[in-house]
Every structure is written in structure tokens, then in C-alpha cells.
């Protein structure tokens, strides 16, 4: 706050515009005031400004007239800086801190797994496996009631705890006898403890930064409150049953439309390739898969990754038996089709169920089976080129960056060829959760998946249930009748196979990233109407396709933009442009659109994108926590400030 010697009561002046641009580029906000400088010889001006990076923390601000000693008003601000104290949580959890791994493995080696091997169904095998694992851990790491009064301190060591106890004992002794000697002993213990805490935190930060990739470093910094804003705590303003009902409520595809679509699919030509069959999964491959999955979330079977890793060498043959039995029998375990769902808030103060989005927690071992199937199916799809090369979602060697490079490269080439590009970003609503299981099975059959494998995929998709869970409170279980499993390893690949059908009859150029469809065509200024007509025909085709295949496009979230050189965009102002429609709803042309996190303007200048990235970088570098970490580590040297890390 202070005198910036620039009058913001004239915001369109050159000096004011430059100041406003600088303030915006570093992510600051100017709090509104009246004129702050008063002189009888000139008009009143607003020169004294209050800038803040967090307007939501401003309790009050304003100005006081001070004619007795200054032409300037006195400006003030009151900030709310004290964060709310998190409430204590009571959880039931297994404590592994004092686990004797050697004794655990010794008892695991003595388990008789005949009950698993001799079971006739995969569900019976899973039940016997889970019972044996849980019984083992109930002995060696029983579930205890834990009250969490403060956030976890992963840097805490046994030495630090001992130093804290010595410090507290010294202070207690001083309170009983307030002599200089006791005060000196307390100060020594306190200073030693503080130094040990600083060293422990420094070692913890260095260990997480020195051996990590830039992506993992950013993830770690996020846990320290640096970078992207952390998710807010769930506010229990809506019942969990209401939220769960909203998550599972999808408009089903009517039977007549589904039947006609399946008949259409069965009439399409099949590729001349061998059928996809499941191959037996080797034990070494299963072990590699288990070690590659890093999720520590605990599903409805109450078995975590850590519980499997501790006894992996003793339990691996049994897991291998169950996985191969599931593939041979075409049966996916019913317990593994149940998921806990964590609702995340989309907005700050949610009041409706649609203000939340779901994050599913699946059993750990179900992910292992999914990963084994994903590897075999993706190899088959890639080997026979069954997916469009213009699908960049969840494929090796592809990303949002490769998708954006392709589209923006084509746009740049069009500008160099004195053409403009009509770009439409099509938004599918809740696409992953609305796929018809019957249609997906038919498309897999069209992709030459064998009947035996189709039985397994059908078992994998159908009969799923979910329950919304917050801490230790859960909603009732509800059935899912459509969609691919949210959070499943197989789900992105299955969705890509499903939506691949849409690309067959498009006339415009396109690019897909999962369910994000970028549709574009190029033309000269004189032929812009023809380009818009092509886009409109493709949008009509997408509407008809969506009706047949059960997906829904939200026209209000679709974006359209015309991109070209400054001269061509200026010429467009004199041209009568036909409207762009989707299902009789006009899609308004924008001057800037957000495509896969990248801001694209009508001249491909990147000004808006650069300003946004500048704000995020400045906010991160300005953070006191970040400065402290950089002073004691080589974090800056390893961090990747490229745009794809900051969008």
C-alpha cells in the first residue's frame, strides 16, 4: 500500500493501463477506494492504492480524510491472518510403527492357502484371501482408535520426540522452582529441541526433493501449501445419501435406441485380424505391477498396499492364482466392484449435490488385475492401430501437450497460408459415467475381442455399487447401471475405444483428448461461410451420434473461436458471419477460449496465457515457504516451470 503516483480515476490513460497490467500480471488485486489526493488547484485523484493477493482475507479497508497535515488521505486495511484450528478427528486405523516385519512374514509363510485354491468361484477365493490377510494383521498390527489433534508431521523422528519431552520436563521444573539455574537449563533444552526440529524438517524436505522428478517435487510442495490451492475440507451441508444418489443418477439410453445402435454396430465391417484373447499372467509380471501401483488408499476390502507389500513374497502365488482364475473364468470379483466415493467440492460453499465431483477408492488388488488386463488390451489395440492416431488421451507418448501442439501447429500453418481457423471445443457432460455397458461390449466385439474376453469385460462393468464416504461415515450402497468405473485403470482405455467411433464420419479436422473434442476447419476470409457450414454439419452429426450412443453434449459449455492474423481478424469485422449452432442452440464466438488448460486467443498471441502463467509463477516464488525451502535445498534448480506444469 502507498502512493503509486498514478490516477486510477482515469483507468484508460496510458499510465493507468500499464500499472493495471503490471498488477494483474503478478496476481494482485487493487481494493476499491474513493479519491485519495485532494488539492484545490486540481481535480481529486486516486493515487494511494492498497494491493493484496488474497481479497478474501481482507476484513475491512478504507480511508480517512487528513486535511490538517496532508493532501493525501490515510488508507488502512485490516487482515484476517489467523487460520482456523482444525477440529480433532477420531479414526480407526492400523498402526504399523511398531510392526515386527520378521514375525509377520514368519506367520505369513505358515498360512495354508488351500481354502483359496480349492474354492470353486472367484468370489469365494477373494473371501478366503481377505479373511486370511485380515486375521494375520489383526494379530501383528491390530486396528486402534486414534485421535488426531493436529496435522501429521512426517518429519518427526524419535530423537525429536525425546528432545521435546526433555524440553517440557525442564520447563515443568522451572515452573515449580523459578530460579536462574532452572531457567538456564530450560533454555538449553529448548534451543537444542528447536535446532533438532529445524534439522529434521530440512532433512525431510531435502530427501523429498533431491531424488524426485520435477512433477513429484511439485506434488510434494503442494502438501506444504505451495503452488495450487489445497482442497477444502468437506462441509457437511448436504446428506451423503443425496450426494450418492446424484452421482449414480444418469439418464439411461432407451431400449429401442440401444437396440438399433447395436444392430448398426453389428453391421459394420470387422477388421481382418485375430481375436483378442487373454494370456496367462506370469508371477514376475504381477509382482512388477503390484510394486508399480503407488496408491495407498484403502478400499472396501480394508486391505491396503502396505499390507500386501510386507508379505508379498509369501502371498504372490495366491494373488497370481486368483488373477489368472478370473481371466480364465470370465468373472471379475464382486467385492472388487464396490467403491467408496469421496466427494470433492467444485465451489467454496456447496449447497447442491451437483456442486461436488466424485473420486472413487477401489480395492488395491482390483487395480492389480485391471493393470494386467490394461497391458494386454492396450498392446492389442496399438499393434492393430484400432484407435485413431488423433486420440491423445491416456496413451504412451501422448499428452495434452501433444494434442495442443498438433492443433496449434495446424492453426499456425493456416495463418501462414493467409487462412483463418474456425475452432469449436465440444464439451461432453459426465461422459465417463454415462456410457452404456451394452454398447461398449458391442464396440469391443467390433474391435475383435473374443467372446471369452467379452464375458470378463461384461462382468467387470456390470453389478457395480458405490457408497459416498467421509472419514468414517458412509452413505448407503447404490447400484451403478452405466459408465466405466471411476478411478479404474482400465476406464480411460475403454472410453477411448468407445468414443473412437465418433471420428469415422467427421468432415472437419479434429483432435481428441479422452472426451475433449477439438473440431476445426480452415478457409480464406472469402470462404468463411463455407467453413462455418462444415462445422455446423459436423456438430449436427455429433448431436445425432450422441443421441444414438447415449452421450450428452452441453452446448452452454462448448466454445467457438475464429483464429487468424491480426489483419485477417480485423477484416472479419466487416464480414457477416453465419452463426454456429448445436441442436438449435447458438454457440457464441469468443475472443479467448480455454483448450485443455491453455488459453488461446483470436490471433494466437499467447498474451492471456503468459499473463496467467506469470501470475501463478509470481505467486509461488513470492511464497515465504517457497523461499525458505529454496534457501536450504536445490529445489529451484530441479523445478520445471514449463507451461504444462503451471496450467
VMD Tcl script that draws the C-alpha trace (Angstrom):
set ca {
  {0.00 0.00 0.00}
  {1.19 3.52 -0.73}
  {1.33 6.39 -3.22}
  {1.77 5.00 -6.76}
  {1.59 8.47 -8.37}
  {-0.88 7.17 -10.98}
  {-4.50 8.33 -11.07}
  {-6.80 5.30 -11.36}
  {-9.85 7.53 -11.66}
  {-8.73 7.75 -15.30}
  {-8.20 4.00 -15.94}
  {-7.95 4.34 -19.71}
  {-4.90 6.58 -19.66}
  {-1.61 5.08 -20.82}
  {-0.01 5.27 -17.37}
  {-3.01 3.73 -15.61}
  {-3.31 0.94 -18.18}
  {0.34 -0.03 -17.71}
  {0.01 -0.09 -13.93}
  {-3.17 -2.18 -14.09}
  {-1.46 -4.64 -16.44}
  {1.55 -4.98 -14.11}
  {-0.70 -5.54 -11.10}
  {-2.73 -8.16 -12.96}
  {0.35 -9.98 -14.29}
  {1.69 -10.62 -10.76}
  {-1.66 -11.83 -9.43}
  {-2.52 -8.85 -7.22}
  {-5.83 -7.07 -6.72}
  {-6.49 -3.37 -6.10}
  {-9.01 -2.72 -3.34}
  {-11.57 -0.06 -4.30}
  {-11.29 3.42 -2.76}
  {-12.53 6.93 -3.45}
  {-10.19 9.77 -4.45}
  {-7.27 9.84 -2.02}
  {-5.44 13.04 -3.07}
  {-7.11 16.44 -2.72}
  {-5.78 19.77 -3.96}
  {-7.80 22.92 -4.55}
  {-5.79 23.67 -7.70}
  {-6.51 20.36 -9.49}
  {-9.21 17.70 -9.55}
  {-9.20 15.00 -6.90}
  {-7.19 11.92 -7.85}
  {-6.82 8.33 -6.67}
  {-3.09 7.89 -6.16}
  {-2.86 5.84 -2.95}
  {-3.50 2.15 -3.51}
  {-3.96 -0.98 -1.43}
  {-2.80 -4.13 -3.24}
  {-3.46 -7.65 -2.00}
  {-3.00 -11.17 -3.29}
  {-5.90 -12.55 -1.22}
  {-9.00 -10.30 -1.18}
  {-10.94 -12.99 0.69}
  {-8.71 -12.41 3.75}
  {-9.46 -8.67 3.90}
  {-11.66 -7.95 6.94}
  {-12.03 -4.23 6.22}
  {-10.30 -1.39 4.41}
  {-10.88 2.27 3.76}
  {-9.56 5.83 4.06}
  {-9.63 8.80 6.43}
  {-9.58 12.45 5.40}
  {-6.49 14.21 6.90}
  {-6.53 17.86 5.76}
  {-4.66 19.06 8.84}
  {-1.32 17.66 7.76}
  {-1.54 16.10 4.26}
  {-3.13 16.36 0.84}
  {-3.38 12.54 0.95}
  {-5.99 10.52 2.79}
  {-4.82 7.95 5.31}
  {-5.55 4.49 3.94}
  {-5.87 1.38 6.08}
  {-6.52 -2.35 5.82}
  {-7.46 -4.99 8.37}
  {-6.38 -8.55 7.52}
  {-7.62 -11.89 8.86}
  {-4.39 -13.84 9.25}
  {-5.17 -16.44 11.92}
  {-6.12 -19.72 10.24}
  {-8.95 -21.73 11.76}
  {-7.85 -24.53 14.06}
  {-8.72 -27.90 12.52}
  {-11.08 -29.97 14.66}
  {-9.79 -33.18 16.20}
  {-10.60 -36.36 14.28}
  {-11.09 -39.84 15.69}
  {-10.12 -42.61 13.30}
  {-9.78 -46.36 13.47}
  {-6.57 -47.41 11.78}
  {-3.80 -49.99 11.81}
  {-0.60 -48.77 13.44}
  {2.46 -50.07 11.58}
  {5.02 -48.10 13.59}
  {5.87 -50.99 15.92}
  {5.21 -53.80 13.46}
  {7.72 -56.66 13.65}
  {8.01 -57.45 9.94}
  {10.14 -60.55 10.54}
  {7.50 -62.16 12.77}
  {4.77 -61.06 10.36}
  {6.48 -62.77 7.42}
  {7.16 -65.87 9.51}
  {3.44 -66.22 10.31}
  {2.50 -65.43 6.69}
  {4.70 -68.28 5.48}
  {2.73 -70.69 7.70}
  {-0.69 -69.82 6.24}
  {-2.39 -72.71 4.45}
  {-3.85 -71.33 1.23}
  {-5.77 -74.48 0.28}
  {-9.04 -72.74 1.10}
  {-8.25 -70.20 -1.63}
  {-7.02 -72.65 -4.26}
  {-9.83 -75.17 -3.72}
  {-12.65 -72.58 -3.81}
  {-14.86 -73.02 -6.87}
  {-15.65 -69.34 -7.61}
  {-13.56 -66.22 -7.71}
  {-15.75 -64.60 -5.03}
  {-15.07 -67.48 -2.64}
  {-11.35 -67.20 -3.35}
  {-11.37 -63.46 -2.59}
  {-13.33 -64.05 0.62}
  {-10.82 -66.67 1.81}
  {-7.84 -64.49 0.83}
  {-9.16 -61.41 2.63}
  {-10.05 -63.40 5.74}
  {-6.50 -64.81 5.98}
  {-4.82 -61.43 5.43}
  {-7.03 -59.57 7.91}
  {-6.64 -62.30 10.55}
  {-2.85 -62.08 10.16}
  {-2.78 -58.29 10.58}
  {-5.25 -58.33 13.46}
  {-2.51 -60.14 15.38}
  {0.52 -58.11 14.26}
  {-1.00 -54.66 13.57}
  {-4.47 -54.52 15.14}
  {-6.86 -51.69 14.42}
  {-6.69 -48.98 17.07}
  {-8.69 -45.88 17.84}
  {-6.55 -42.83 17.10}
  {-7.44 -39.22 17.87}
  {-5.76 -36.76 15.51}
  {-5.48 -33.40 17.26}
  {-3.14 -31.76 14.77}
  {-1.98 -32.25 11.17}
  {0.55 -35.06 10.63}
  {4.25 -34.25 11.00}
  {6.06 -36.66 8.64}
  {9.41 -35.08 9.55}
  {9.06 -36.17 13.18}
  {11.75 -38.57 14.44}
  {12.28 -40.48 17.69}
  {15.17 -38.14 18.56}
  {12.94 -35.08 18.15}
  {10.25 -36.62 20.37}
  {12.84 -37.32 23.10}
  {14.12 -33.72 22.84}
  {10.55 -32.40 23.15}
  {9.96 -34.44 26.30}
  {13.22 -33.18 27.82}
  {12.27 -29.60 26.96}
  {8.83 -29.99 28.53}
  {10.27 -31.59 31.67}
  {12.78 -28.73 32.02}
  {10.00 -26.17 31.66}
  {7.87 -28.00 34.25}
  {10.81 -27.95 36.66}
  {11.25 -24.20 36.10}
  {7.55 -23.54 36.81}
  {7.89 -25.28 40.18}
  {11.15 -23.51 41.10}
  {11.67 -20.25 39.19}
  {15.40 -19.94 39.78}
  {18.03 -18.81 37.27}
  {19.60 -22.27 37.10}
  {16.33 -23.94 36.08}
  {15.66 -21.19 33.53}
  {19.10 -21.71 32.01}
  {18.56 -25.49 31.83}
  {15.19 -24.93 30.13}
  {16.68 -22.53 27.56}
  {19.41 -25.05 26.69}
  {16.83 -27.86 26.26}
  {14.52 -25.56 24.28}
  {17.24 -24.35 21.92}
  {18.52 -27.88 21.37}
  {14.98 -29.07 20.61}
  {14.32 -26.20 18.18}
  {17.58 -26.92 16.37}
  {16.70 -30.62 16.08}
  {13.25 -29.72 14.70}
  {14.79 -27.40 12.08}
  {17.31 -30.07 11.08}
  {14.62 -32.76 10.88}
  {12.42 -30.58 8.66}
  {15.42 -29.73 6.48}
  {16.36 -33.40 6.04}
  {12.75 -34.31 5.28}
  {12.48 -31.63 2.59}
  {15.86 -32.49 1.06}
  {15.03 -36.21 0.92}
  {11.80 -35.48 -0.96}
  {13.43 -33.04 -3.37}
  {16.88 -34.44 -4.10}
  {15.76 -37.76 -5.61}
  {12.44 -36.76 -7.19}
  {11.35 -35.70 -10.65}
  {10.02 -32.15 -11.16}
  {6.44 -33.47 -11.20}
  {6.90 -35.24 -7.87}
  {8.59 -32.18 -6.38}
  {5.57 -30.04 -7.31}
  {3.30 -32.67 -5.76}
  {5.37 -32.63 -2.57}
  {5.39 -28.82 -2.44}
  {1.61 -28.93 -2.75}
  {1.43 -30.85 0.53}
  {3.31 -27.93 2.13}
  {0.77 -25.41 0.85}
  {2.90 -24.19 -2.07}
  {1.56 -23.95 -5.61}
  {-2.00 -24.98 -6.34}
  {-4.51 -24.34 -3.60}
  {-5.25 -27.38 -1.49}
  {-8.71 -28.92 -1.46}
  {-11.06 -27.59 1.18}
  {-12.40 -29.79 3.94}
  {-15.78 -31.30 3.13}
  {-18.62 -29.22 4.53}
  {-21.49 -31.47 5.61}
  {-24.22 -29.20 4.25}
  {-25.87 -31.99 2.23}
  {-26.66 -35.57 3.17}
  {-24.27 -38.24 1.88}
  {-27.19 -40.28 0.52}
  {-28.33 -37.28 -1.54}
  {-24.85 -36.82 -2.97}
  {-24.53 -40.52 -3.77}
  {-27.94 -40.55 -5.47}
  {-26.84 -37.61 -7.63}
  {-23.61 -39.38 -8.60}
  {-25.40 -42.54 -9.78}
  {-28.32 -40.76 -11.47}
  {-27.83 -40.77 -15.22}
  {-30.42 -40.66 -17.97}
  {-30.40 -44.20 -19.41}
  {-30.44 -44.80 -23.14}
  {-33.89 -46.08 -24.11}
  {-34.06 -49.74 -25.17}
  {-35.28 -49.05 -28.71}
  {-32.41 -46.65 -29.48}
  {-29.92 -49.02 -27.88}
  {-31.20 -51.96 -29.94}
  {-30.97 -50.01 -33.21}
  {-27.45 -48.79 -32.37}
  {-26.27 -52.32 -31.58}
  {-27.73 -53.55 -34.88}
  {-25.87 -50.74 -36.64}
  {-22.61 -51.72 -34.94}
  {-23.05 -55.39 -35.82}
  {-23.47 -54.40 -39.47}
  {-20.12 -52.58 -39.62}
  {-17.14 -54.41 -41.16}
  {-14.80 -56.12 -38.69}
  {-11.02 -55.69 -39.08}
  {-9.26 -58.69 -40.60}
  {-7.19 -59.59 -37.53}
  {-7.01 -62.39 -34.98}
  {-9.31 -62.26 -31.96}
  {-8.05 -60.75 -28.72}
  {-7.61 -63.46 -26.09}
  {-6.33 -63.15 -22.54}
  {-2.88 -64.62 -21.99}
  {-1.77 -66.13 -18.66}
  {-0.10 -63.51 -16.48}
  {3.33 -64.52 -15.17}
  {4.08 -64.19 -11.47}
  {7.01 -61.84 -12.09}
  {4.78 -59.54 -14.13}
  {2.18 -59.46 -11.35}
  {4.88 -58.59 -8.81}
  {6.16 -55.79 -11.04}
  {2.61 -54.48 -11.41}
  {2.00 -54.53 -7.65}
  {5.18 -52.57 -6.99}
  {4.33 -50.02 -9.73}
  {0.97 -49.03 -8.23}
  {1.64 -46.33 -5.63}
  {-1.86 -45.63 -4.31}
  {-2.16 -46.05 -0.53}
  {-5.95 -45.65 -0.42}
  {-7.85 -48.44 1.34}
  {-10.92 -49.81 -0.43}
  {-13.97 -51.62 0.90}
  {-11.94 -54.81 1.50}
  {-9.90 -52.97 4.19}
  {-6.62 -54.16 2.64}
  {-4.01 -51.54 1.80}
  {-1.00 -51.61 -0.49}
  {1.31 -51.66 2.54}
  {-0.35 -54.80 3.89}
  {0.31 -56.57 0.58}
  {3.89 -55.31 0.19}
  {5.00 -56.54 3.64}
  {4.09 -60.16 2.83}
  {4.33 -60.03 -0.97}
  {6.80 -62.89 -1.37}
  {4.53 -65.22 0.63}
  {1.24 -64.15 -0.93}
  {2.30 -63.63 -4.55}
  {1.49 -67.21 -5.73}
  {-2.05 -66.89 -4.34}
  {-2.62 -63.49 -5.98}
  {-1.31 -64.91 -9.27}
  {-3.71 -67.85 -8.97}
  {-6.72 -65.57 -8.39}
  {-5.85 -63.20 -11.25}
  {-5.43 -65.99 -13.79}
  {-8.55 -67.76 -12.49}
  {-10.55 -64.55 -13.01}
  {-9.32 -64.22 -16.60}
  {-9.97 -67.90 -17.39}
  {-13.45 -67.95 -15.86}
  {-14.51 -64.56 -17.25}
  {-15.59 -63.46 -13.77}
  {-14.50 -60.25 -12.01}
  {-14.76 -60.46 -8.19}
  {-17.96 -58.86 -6.91}
  {-16.22 -57.32 -3.86}
  {-13.81 -55.56 -6.20}
  {-16.77 -53.98 -8.00}
  {-17.64 -51.93 -4.91}
  {-16.12 -48.48 -4.45}
  {-16.05 -45.83 -1.78}
  {-16.53 -42.35 -3.25}
  {-15.01 -39.19 -1.80}
  {-16.98 -36.05 -2.79}
  {-14.79 -33.09 -3.68}
  {-16.22 -29.58 -3.67}
  {-16.31 -27.76 -7.01}
  {-17.10 -24.43 -5.35}
  {-16.29 -22.86 -1.99}
  {-19.74 -23.11 -0.39}
  {-21.65 -26.01 -1.96}
  {-25.40 -26.14 -1.45}
  {-26.46 -28.71 -4.06}
  {-25.31 -32.26 -4.90}
  {-24.07 -31.13 -8.33}
  {-21.56 -28.88 -6.57}
  {-19.47 -31.99 -5.90}
  {-17.47 -34.34 -8.10}
  {-16.62 -37.94 -7.20}
  {-13.26 -39.57 -6.55}
  {-13.51 -43.36 -6.24}
  {-11.46 -45.53 -3.90}
  {-11.17 -49.07 -5.27}
  {-9.61 -52.14 -3.60}
  {-5.86 -52.25 -4.19}
  {-5.78 -55.78 -5.61}
  {-8.55 -54.91 -8.09}
  {-6.19 -52.32 -9.56}
  {-3.54 -55.02 -9.98}
  {-5.93 -57.16 -12.02}
  {-7.04 -54.13 -14.05}
  {-3.42 -53.18 -14.77}
  {-2.66 -56.69 -16.08}
  {-5.68 -56.57 -18.41}
  {-4.86 -53.00 -19.48}
  {-1.39 -54.04 -20.59}
  {-2.69 -56.87 -22.78}
  {-5.59 -54.90 -24.28}
  {-3.55 -51.75 -24.98}
  {-0.86 -53.81 -26.72}
  {-3.54 -55.41 -28.91}
  {-5.13 -52.04 -29.73}
  {-1.77 -50.43 -30.55}
  {-0.49 -53.39 -32.56}
  {-3.52 -53.30 -34.87}
  {-3.96 -49.49 -34.93}
  {-7.57 -49.71 -33.74}
  {-7.56 -46.24 -32.17}
  {-7.44 -43.01 -34.13}
  {-3.90 -41.55 -34.20}
  {-5.58 -38.25 -33.28}
  {-6.61 -39.55 -29.84}
  {-4.02 -38.32 -27.31}
  {-5.77 -39.29 -24.09}
  {-4.02 -41.74 -21.76}
  {-1.73 -43.21 -24.41}
  {2.04 -43.76 -24.16}
  {3.92 -40.92 -25.84}
  {0.83 -38.69 -25.87}
  {-0.44 -35.97 -23.55}
  {-2.35 -32.71 -23.51}
  {0.86 -31.12 -24.80}
  {0.99 -33.33 -27.89}
  {-2.71 -32.67 -28.55}
  {-2.25 -28.90 -28.27}
  {0.91 -28.93 -30.38}
  {-0.98 -30.66 -33.20}
  {-3.94 -28.27 -33.14}
  {-1.98 -25.03 -32.65}
  {0.55 -26.16 -35.26}
  {-2.25 -26.56 -37.79}
  {-3.65 -23.16 -36.83}
  {-0.23 -21.53 -37.24}
  {0.19 -23.15 -40.66}
  {-3.21 -21.78 -41.66}
  {-2.21 -18.26 -40.61}
  {0.94 -18.51 -42.72}
  {-1.28 -19.60 -45.62}
  {-3.48 -16.49 -45.10}
  {-6.38 -18.56 -43.78}
  {-8.47 -18.35 -40.66}
  {-9.38 -21.32 -38.48}
  {-12.83 -21.94 -37.07}
  {-12.27 -23.90 -33.84}
  {-15.05 -25.43 -31.74}
  {-14.39 -27.16 -28.42}
  {-17.12 -29.75 -27.79}
  {-17.98 -30.48 -24.15}
  {-19.43 -33.91 -23.32}
  {-21.27 -33.88 -19.99}
  {-20.25 -36.56 -17.49}
  {-19.13 -38.73 -20.39}
  {-17.24 -41.44 -18.47}
  {-20.27 -42.10 -16.24}
  {-22.94 -42.34 -18.95}
  {-21.53 -44.99 -21.32}
  {-23.98 -47.81 -22.00}
  {-22.47 -51.15 -20.98}
  {-24.28 -52.96 -23.81}
  {-22.92 -50.55 -26.42}
  {-19.38 -50.74 -25.02}
  {-19.46 -54.55 -25.16}
  {-20.70 -54.34 -28.78}
  {-17.87 -51.95 -29.69}
  {-15.33 -54.28 -28.04}
  {-16.78 -57.11 -30.12}
  {-16.38 -54.94 -33.22}
  {-12.74 -54.46 -32.15}
  {-12.25 -58.26 -32.35}
  {-12.34 -59.02 -28.63}
  {-13.12 -62.73 -28.21}
  {-16.41 -63.92 -26.64}
  {-14.49 -65.29 -23.63}
  {-12.81 -61.93 -23.03}
  {-16.15 -60.16 -23.57}
  {-17.60 -62.21 -20.71}
  {-14.85 -60.90 -18.44}
  {-15.38 -57.27 -19.53}
  {-19.13 -57.65 -19.04}
  {-18.53 -58.97 -15.51}
  {-16.08 -56.12 -14.89}
  {-18.58 -53.43 -15.94}
  {-21.88 -54.70 -14.54}
  {-23.09 -55.13 -11.00}
  {-21.08 -52.25 -9.55}
  {-22.00 -50.38 -6.40}
  {-20.72 -47.28 -4.65}
  {-21.04 -45.54 -1.31}
  {-20.09 -41.95 -0.52}
  {-17.69 -41.89 2.44}
  {-16.32 -39.04 4.57}
  {-13.85 -40.04 7.28}
  {-15.69 -43.00 8.86}
  {-19.25 -42.03 7.87}
  {-20.73 -43.70 4.78}
  {-23.91 -43.49 2.76}
  {-25.96 -46.50 1.74}
  {-24.77 -48.56 -1.23}
  {-26.34 -47.75 -4.61}
  {-26.15 -49.65 -7.90}
  {-24.43 -48.24 -10.99}
  {-26.12 -49.02 -14.31}
  {-23.87 -47.16 -16.75}
  {-20.39 -45.80 -17.19}
  {-16.87 -47.10 -16.84}
  {-15.57 -47.41 -13.25}
  {-14.50 -44.02 -11.98}
  {-10.86 -44.29 -10.90}
  {-10.33 -47.62 -12.65}
  {-7.07 -48.25 -14.51}
  {-8.96 -49.75 -17.47}
  {-11.56 -46.97 -17.68}
  {-9.68 -44.41 -19.84}
  {-8.74 -47.06 -22.42}
  {-12.30 -48.42 -22.58}
  {-13.67 -44.90 -23.00}
  {-11.19 -44.16 -25.80}
  {-12.32 -47.32 -27.62}
  {-15.96 -46.27 -27.17}
  {-15.64 -42.68 -28.41}
  {-13.34 -43.67 -31.27}
  {-16.48 -44.45 -33.33}
  {-17.39 -40.75 -33.46}
  {-14.39 -39.92 -35.65}
  {-15.42 -42.04 -38.65}
  {-17.65 -39.50 -40.46}
  {-16.29 -36.11 -39.40}
  {-15.58 -33.73 -42.29}
  {-13.57 -31.22 -40.27}
  {-10.13 -31.76 -38.82}
  {-10.29 -32.94 -35.22}
  {-8.25 -33.98 -32.23}
  {-9.34 -35.91 -29.15}
  {-8.01 -35.99 -25.63}
  {-10.25 -38.59 -23.94}
  {-13.67 -36.87 -24.06}
  {-12.35 -33.42 -25.06}
  {-13.09 -33.00 -28.78}
  {-11.41 -30.19 -30.72}
  {-13.13 -29.61 -34.06}
  {-11.64 -27.18 -36.59}
  {-11.58 -26.24 -40.25}
  {-9.73 -23.59 -42.24}
  {-10.70 -21.26 -45.06}
  {-9.89 -17.91 -46.59}
  {-11.83 -14.86 -45.46}
  {-13.97 -15.05 -48.60}
  {-14.94 -18.67 -47.85}
  {-15.51 -18.32 -44.11}
  {-19.21 -19.09 -44.52}
  {-18.33 -22.44 -46.10}
  {-16.06 -23.28 -43.18}
  {-18.83 -22.48 -40.68}
  {-21.25 -24.65 -42.69}
  {-18.83 -27.60 -42.46}
  {-18.53 -27.09 -38.71}
  {-22.32 -26.93 -38.35}
  {-22.76 -30.16 -40.32}
  {-20.23 -31.89 -38.08}
  {-21.96 -30.56 -34.97}
  {-25.25 -31.93 -36.28}
  {-23.55 -35.30 -36.88}
  {-22.15 -35.23 -33.32}
  {-25.65 -34.47 -31.99}
  {-27.13 -37.45 -33.86}
  {-24.24 -39.70 -32.81}
  {-24.62 -38.67 -29.17}
  {-28.34 -39.44 -29.23}
  {-27.65 -42.94 -30.59}
  {-24.73 -43.74 -28.27}
  {-26.09 -42.25 -25.05}
  {-23.64 -39.39 -24.51}
  {-24.76 -35.82 -23.98}
  {-23.17 -32.59 -25.19}
  {-23.63 -29.42 -23.15}
  {-23.94 -26.56 -25.69}
  {-23.59 -23.92 -22.97}
  {-20.06 -25.18 -22.20}
  {-18.99 -25.56 -25.83}
  {-16.66 -22.82 -27.04}
  {-16.07 -21.39 -30.50}
  {-13.41 -19.03 -31.81}
  {-12.06 -17.84 -35.15}
  {-8.26 -17.57 -35.22}
  {-6.08 -15.78 -37.74}
  {-3.57 -12.98 -38.15}
  {-4.39 -9.52 -36.80}
  {-5.11 -8.28 -40.31}
  {-7.47 -11.17 -41.08}
  {-9.30 -10.88 -37.76}
  {-9.72 -7.14 -38.41}
  {-11.18 -7.94 -41.85}
  {-13.64 -10.36 -40.25}
  {-15.34 -7.42 -38.55}
  {-16.67 -6.37 -41.95}
  {-17.93 -9.86 -42.86}
  {-21.39 -11.16 -41.98}
  {-20.63 -14.44 -40.21}
  {-23.24 -17.20 -40.09}
  {-23.92 -18.46 -36.55}
  {-22.56 -21.73 -35.20}
  {-25.31 -23.99 -33.85}
  {-25.53 -27.15 -31.79}
  {-29.05 -28.59 -31.53}
  {-30.62 -25.19 -32.27}
  {-28.51 -23.53 -29.56}
  {-26.12 -20.88 -30.84}
  {-22.51 -21.19 -29.71}
  {-21.24 -17.65 -29.26}
  {-17.86 -16.75 -30.74}
  {-15.28 -15.92 -28.06}
  {-12.15 -13.80 -28.22}
  {-10.34 -16.29 -25.94}
  {-11.03 -19.96 -25.22}
  {-9.52 -22.41 -22.75}
  {-8.43 -25.59 -24.51}
  {-7.03 -28.36 -22.28}
  {-5.87 -25.71 -19.83}
  {-4.27 -23.47 -22.49}
  {-5.70 -20.01 -23.20}
  {-5.93 -19.45 -26.97}
  {-6.86 -16.02 -28.31}
  {-8.07 -15.00 -31.76}
  {-4.57 -14.08 -33.02}
  {-2.59 -16.83 -31.30}
  {-0.63 -14.15 -29.43}
  {-0.44 -16.10 -26.11}
  {-0.84 -12.84 -24.18}
  {-3.59 -14.16 -21.90}
  {-1.74 -17.43 -21.33}
  {1.51 -15.62 -20.50}
  {-0.29 -13.35 -18.04}
  {-1.95 -16.30 -16.30}
  {1.29 -18.27 -16.02}
  {3.11 -15.15 -14.81}
  {0.57 -14.74 -12.02}
  {0.98 -18.35 -10.90}
  {4.78 -18.26 -11.03}
  {4.94 -14.95 -9.20}
  {2.56 -16.19 -6.53}
  {4.67 -19.31 -5.98}
  {8.02 -17.50 -5.94}
  {6.62 -14.88 -3.58}
  {5.55 -17.51 -1.06}
  {7.64 -17.31 2.15}
  {7.50 -21.10 2.44}
  {8.94 -21.50 -1.05}
  {11.72 -19.01 -0.34}
  {12.63 -20.85 2.86}
  {12.78 -24.19 1.03}
  {14.92 -22.80 -1.79}
  {17.35 -21.34 0.72}
  {18.06 -24.78 2.17}
  {17.80 -27.00 -0.91}
  {18.35 -27.13 -4.66}
  {14.61 -27.02 -5.34}
  {14.76 -24.16 -7.86}
  {17.33 -26.00 -9.97}
  {15.12 -29.08 -10.23}
  {11.70 -27.46 -10.62}
  {10.12 -27.36 -14.05}
  {8.40 -24.02 -14.69}
  {7.26 -25.07 -18.18}
  {3.66 -24.18 -19.09}
  {2.32 -27.73 -18.80}
  {3.27 -27.73 -15.10}
  {1.55 -24.40 -14.47}
  {-1.70 -24.57 -16.41}
}
mol new
graphics top color blue
foreach p $ca { graphics top sphere $p radius 0.5 }
foreach p [lrange $ca 0 end-1] q [lrange $ca 1 end] { graphics top cylinder $p $q radius 0.2 }
display resetview
